[in-house]
Amino acid sequence: MPAPTATGTSGCCGVRHLRLDVSARRVLDLTPLHSWPGLQVQVLGLTRQHLIGAEELGNRLNASPG
């Protein structure tokens, strides 16, 4: 299975926005991102129900199936 495609934008203190294209996956674990303060995550290719740790990211996560 191919790795997710990621792009990010950075502010003065590092990456603040992360965009992941995970359309080739069935599930993705986002728990490593919980401790990244202020990170906004956009996931394309999966809905929240297929993302482990989505609830903990709260409104910092935007997920869509396509």
KADA-V505460 format. One record per pair of residues at least 12 apart in sequence whose C-alpha atoms are under 10 Angstrom apart, sorted by the first residue. I is the first residue (numbers start at 0). J is the second residue. Records with the same first field share a line. If there is no record, write none. Layout:
# KADA-V505460
I: J + J
This chain:
# KADA-V505460
0: 23 + 24
1: 21 + 22 + 23 + 24
2: 20 + 21 + 23 + 24
3: 18 + 19 + 20 + 21 + 22 + 23 + 24 + 27 + 42 + 43
4: 18 + 19 + 20 + 21 + 22 + 23 + 42 + 43
5: 17 + 18 + 19 + 20 + 21 + 41 + 42
6: 18 + 19 + 20 + 41
7: 19 + 39 + 40 + 41
9: 38
13: 38
14: 35 + 37 + 38 + 39
15: 35 + 36 + 37 + 38 + 39 + 40
16: 37 + 38 + 39 + 40 + 41 + 59
17: 38 + 39 + 40 + 41 + 42 + 60
18: 39 + 40 + 41 + 42 + 43 + 60 + 61 + 62
19: 40 + 41 + 42 + 43 + 44 + 45 + 62
20: 41 + 42 + 43 + 44 + 45 + 63 + 64 + 65
21: 42 + 43 + 44 + 45 + 64 + 65
22: 42 + 43 + 44 + 45 + 64 + 65
23: 44 + 45
24: 44 + 45 + 49
25: 44 + 45 + 46 + 49 + 50
26: 44 + 45 + 46 + 47 + 48 + 49 + 50 + 51
27: 42 + 45 + 47 + 49 + 50 + 51 + 52 + 53
28: 49 + 50 + 51 + 52 + 53
29: 50 + 51 + 52 + 53 + 54 + 55 + 56 + 60
30: 50 + 51 + 52 + 53 + 54 + 55 + 56
31: 52
32: 52 + 53 + 55 + 56
33: 52 + 53 + 54 + 55 + 56 + 57 + 59
34: 55 + 56
35: 56
36: 59
37: 56 + 59
38: 56 + 59 + 60
39: 56 + 57 + 58 + 59 + 60 + 61
40: 53 + 56 + 58 + 59 + 60 + 61 + 62
41: 59 + 60 + 61 + 62 + 63
42: 60 + 61 + 62 + 63 + 64 + 65
43: 61 + 62 + 63 + 64 + 65
44: 62 + 63 + 64 + 65
45: 62 + 63 + 64 + 65
46: 61 + 62 + 63 + 64 + 65
47: 60 + 61 + 62 + 63 + 64
48: 62
49: 62 + 64
50: 62
